[in-house]
Amino acid sequence: MVNMTSMIDLHTHSTVSDGSYTPTELVVHSSINGIRHLALTDHDTVDGLDEANIASKEHGISLIPGIELSAQWQNRTLHIVGLSIDPTDPSFQTTISEAKRTRADRARLIGARLEKAGVKYAYRLTRELAGTDLLGRLHFAKMLVEQGYAKDFKQVFKRYMVRGKPGYASAEWIDTEAAIKVIHQAGGVAVMAHPARYSLSMGQLRKALRDFKYFGGDAMEVVSGNSHPQEIASMSRLADDYSLSASVGSDFHGPEKPWVKLGRLQTLPINISTVWTVHDLW
């Protein structure tokens, strides 16, 4: 039986945010790896969609315009993927502009804290490496590895980028209800990204999903990145419990994370409602 999930990836990133491939390169690599339906979901920006759309037509891929919005829930950050959005919607554009300012302010604060901890020219070097002002934690992680402050990403995040460490900085993102609302206003579908990846107990995750559904959320990622079968079974039950359709997304950023690959997602359980079927994504 063909694994249809391996042909679908609804959560990816490009160099427009913190990915390693340009939108065109991402589409090309997706095509090579057998993906037929691809969503580009850069962090808090849609600037790569036009380029990706042109490339997708050349390579026979169905492109779903998307975004990954950073949102606030009970003083925690959740990521909400918007699928099949109209990126020109005025309210949506306003939200993106505000998110970009928040991200830029956080990046400057991360840079200042790293410099105070002894990482010389942290902000400047990261900006030069990224080639963009829209900096995320992964950009700083790449810089720290390149400059020899850590051997790999795992060590970077453990030493520098998590709460209580020198490179950690929180941000006041849009609240979850407002994020879902603006995605809907743009004609999109709101998906909770990688629910198993948050530092939440099962009880807390259930509360987050309950609120997400109450606020109008549509789906959750049942298969994400390198999900294992036990985790997929657990996420499937939660999707059923909260009447959320199932999405699949690698959260692919690039070869720096070799455990996350395009076109290599695990299969969804049989008889689960999928986001592409329920919401007619293609």
Legacy VTK file of the C-alpha trace (Angstrom):
# vtk DataFile Version 3.0
C-alpha trace
ASCII
DATASET POLYDATA
POINTS 282 float
0.000 0.000 0.000
1.318 3.481 -0.920
2.063 5.736 2.034
0.106 8.824 0.983
1.539 10.734 3.932
4.979 10.592 2.323
3.581 12.651 -0.565
2.271 15.419 1.716
4.165 17.907 3.887
2.172 20.757 5.403
4.852 22.367 7.582
8.169 23.536 6.083
10.506 26.519 6.252
12.739 28.403 3.829
15.499 31.021 4.057
12.776 33.657 4.241
12.542 32.706 7.923
14.984 30.224 9.480
15.273 27.460 6.895
18.408 26.593 4.920
16.859 26.314 1.442
15.430 29.155 -0.599
11.748 28.721 -1.484
12.777 27.449 -4.922
15.312 25.015 -3.494
12.735 23.759 -1.002
10.289 23.020 -3.823
12.987 21.264 -5.866
14.049 19.072 -2.921
10.405 18.314 -2.165
9.860 17.175 -5.744
12.966 14.986 -5.660
11.695 13.366 -2.459
8.295 12.528 -3.913
6.189 15.230 -2.268
3.161 16.276 -4.306
1.401 18.593 -1.841
3.603 21.102 -0.019
2.865 23.958 2.380
5.489 26.653 2.904
4.907 27.874 6.469
7.676 30.305 7.347
7.683 31.889 10.797
5.499 35.006 10.911
6.023 35.851 7.238
4.624 35.018 3.794
7.420 36.675 1.826
8.534 33.405 0.208
5.173 32.339 -1.196
5.410 34.054 -4.598
8.777 32.449 -5.347
7.597 29.054 -4.110
4.445 29.285 -6.225
6.434 29.865 -9.407
8.762 26.948 -8.615
5.875 24.638 -7.718
4.280 25.118 -11.132
7.583 24.253 -12.813
7.976 21.073 -10.739
4.406 19.798 -10.663
3.788 20.357 -6.957
0.544 21.563 -5.420
1.582 24.472 -3.173
-0.598 25.348 -0.190
0.124 28.930 0.932
0.830 28.945 4.635
2.459 30.508 7.651
3.515 29.516 11.174
2.328 32.152 13.631
3.841 32.444 17.079
1.043 32.739 19.633
0.619 33.094 23.375
-1.302 30.663 25.594
-1.156 30.928 29.382
2.264 32.631 29.257
3.596 29.944 26.933
4.408 30.101 23.239
2.413 27.902 20.884
2.867 27.727 17.127
-0.228 27.909 14.941
0.108 26.906 11.308
-2.230 28.626 8.888
-2.960 26.647 5.716
-4.580 27.804 2.473
-4.419 31.438 3.521
-4.894 34.565 1.431
-1.612 36.362 2.200
-2.990 39.678 0.890
-5.788 39.918 3.481
-5.414 43.334 5.213
-5.977 42.083 8.788
-3.549 39.257 8.149
-0.930 41.677 6.827
-1.310 43.834 9.945
-0.806 40.805 12.186
2.310 39.773 10.267
3.799 43.263 10.528
3.297 43.255 14.297
4.792 39.756 14.596
7.842 40.829 12.606
8.427 43.751 14.962
8.118 41.451 17.967
10.538 38.971 16.411
13.037 41.743 15.602
12.884 43.093 19.170
13.430 39.608 20.588
16.395 39.013 18.288
18.124 42.179 19.460
17.549 41.135 23.066
18.935 37.632 22.418
21.979 39.178 20.772
22.570 41.542 23.694
22.270 38.735 26.237
24.651 36.487 24.317
27.162 39.318 24.038
26.900 39.913 27.772
27.641 36.192 28.250
30.829 36.499 26.194
29.686 35.799 22.617
31.319 38.672 20.748
29.253 40.485 18.099
26.462 37.904 18.492
23.709 39.966 16.869
25.841 41.293 14.012
27.332 37.911 13.149
23.926 36.216 13.235
22.411 38.870 10.993
25.254 38.538 8.499
24.933 34.753 8.486
21.151 34.808 8.079
21.005 37.580 5.499
17.761 38.818 7.043
16.471 40.933 9.934
13.831 38.303 10.695
16.017 36.337 13.098
14.945 33.312 15.106
16.621 31.067 17.651
17.825 28.721 14.914
19.772 31.560 13.284
21.591 32.218 16.554
22.168 28.487 16.966
23.826 28.292 13.535
26.061 31.218 14.410
27.095 29.708 17.754
28.044 26.428 16.085
29.900 28.196 13.279
31.823 30.348 15.772
32.785 27.328 17.844
30.731 28.038 20.964
29.020 24.649 20.653
29.526 21.495 18.614
25.948 21.078 17.417
22.390 22.401 17.742
21.556 20.126 20.645
24.424 21.552 22.662
23.552 25.111 21.635
20.002 24.898 22.901
21.031 23.179 26.115
23.718 25.759 26.911
22.262 28.956 25.523
18.730 29.038 24.141
16.336 27.554 26.700
14.698 29.293 29.636
17.253 30.276 32.279
20.187 30.295 29.835
22.041 33.361 28.446
20.459 33.332 24.985
16.858 32.929 26.077
14.415 35.794 25.622
10.655 35.656 25.777
8.322 37.658 23.559
4.762 38.926 23.771
3.129 37.254 20.801
-0.465 37.543 19.639
-2.801 35.456 21.805
-3.956 32.095 20.481
-7.595 33.098 19.987
-6.583 36.142 17.945
-4.126 34.073 15.866
-6.864 31.601 14.952
-9.256 34.426 14.152
-6.878 36.197 11.791
-6.065 32.919 9.994
-9.793 32.377 9.467
-10.222 35.964 8.282
-7.598 35.211 5.650
-9.650 32.194 4.531
-7.257 29.722 6.108
-7.294 26.643 8.307
-5.776 26.874 11.812
-3.563 23.939 12.825
-1.750 23.457 16.126
1.842 22.697 15.187
3.822 19.813 16.726
1.693 19.441 19.888
3.967 16.746 21.306
6.996 19.066 21.166
5.908 21.563 23.807
7.138 21.162 27.360
3.634 20.368 28.581
2.304 17.578 30.726
-0.506 15.536 29.218
-2.956 17.436 31.387
-1.605 20.791 30.196
-1.625 19.645 26.577
-5.254 18.616 26.913
-6.093 22.064 28.287
-4.230 23.706 25.411
-6.084 21.594 22.849
-9.404 22.195 24.583
-8.853 25.953 24.428
-7.548 25.738 20.864
-10.745 23.996 19.790
-12.924 26.398 21.778
-11.220 29.357 20.081
-12.075 27.863 16.676
-8.983 25.769 15.889
-9.475 23.295 13.061
-6.715 20.687 13.180
-3.543 19.479 14.877
-0.373 17.855 13.608
-0.706 14.175 14.407
2.488 13.348 12.508
5.322 15.841 12.952
9.014 15.553 12.150
10.395 12.294 13.453
7.238 11.195 15.301
7.345 7.605 16.510
4.332 5.216 16.351
3.446 5.506 20.051
3.398 9.296 19.836
1.287 9.207 16.673
-1.231 6.924 18.384
-1.416 9.325 21.342
-1.846 12.401 19.130
-4.510 10.577 17.105
-6.535 9.935 20.240
-6.251 13.581 21.232
-7.361 14.706 17.773
-10.394 12.475 18.110
-11.108 13.619 21.671
-11.179 17.278 20.651
-12.731 16.821 17.178
-9.676 18.160 15.384
-8.716 16.886 11.952
-5.226 15.462 11.484
-2.390 17.227 9.719
1.112 16.068 8.838
4.213 18.237 8.690
7.922 17.634 8.950
8.752 21.113 10.304
11.654 20.839 7.873
14.337 23.526 8.159
17.300 21.993 6.363
20.080 19.406 6.461
21.313 20.732 9.830
18.530 18.626 11.367
19.158 15.278 9.629
16.501 13.506 11.700
13.796 15.591 9.965
13.530 14.800 6.259
11.228 15.793 3.433
8.985 12.988 2.202
9.839 10.675 5.096
6.870 11.142 7.396
5.217 8.268 9.220
1.812 7.040 8.058
-1.363 8.352 9.637
-3.666 5.820 11.294
-6.485 4.446 9.137
-9.914 6.105 9.390
-8.658 9.387 10.840
-10.135 12.617 9.451
-7.425 14.505 7.566
-7.182 18.261 7.273
-6.858 18.104 3.482
-10.059 16.084 3.144
-12.154 17.992 5.683
-11.066 21.402 4.404
-10.557 20.530 0.718
-6.975 21.867 0.569
-6.430 20.664 -3.004
LINES 1 283
282 0 1 2 3 4 5 6 7 8 9 10 11 12 13 14 15 16 17 18 19 20 21 22 23 24 25 26 27 28 29 30 31 32 33 34 35 36 37 38 39 40 41 42 43 44 45 46 47 48 49 50 51 52 53 54 55 56 57 58 59 60 61 62 63 64 65 66 67 68 69 70 71 72 73 74 75 76 77 78 79 80 81 82 83 84 85 86 87 88 89 90 91 92 93 94 95 96 97 98 99 100 101 102 103 104 105 106 107 108 109 110 111 112 113 114 115 116 117 118 119 120 121 122 123 124 125 126 127 128 129 130 131 132 133 134 135 136 137 138 139 140 141 142 143 144 145 146 147 148 149 150 151 152 153 154 155 156 157 158 159 160 161 162 163 164 165 166 167 168 169 170 171 172 173 174 175 176 177 178 179 180 181 182 183 184 185 186 187 188 189 190 191 192 193 194 195 196 197 198 199 200 201 202 203 204 205 206 207 208 209 210 211 212 213 214 215 216 217 218 219 220 221 222 223 224 225 226 227 228 229 230 231 232 233 234 235 236 237 238 239 240 241 242 243 244 245 246 247 248 249 250 251 252 253 254 255 256 257 258 259 260 261 262 263 264 265 266 267 268 269 270 271 272 273 274 275 276 277 278 279 280 281
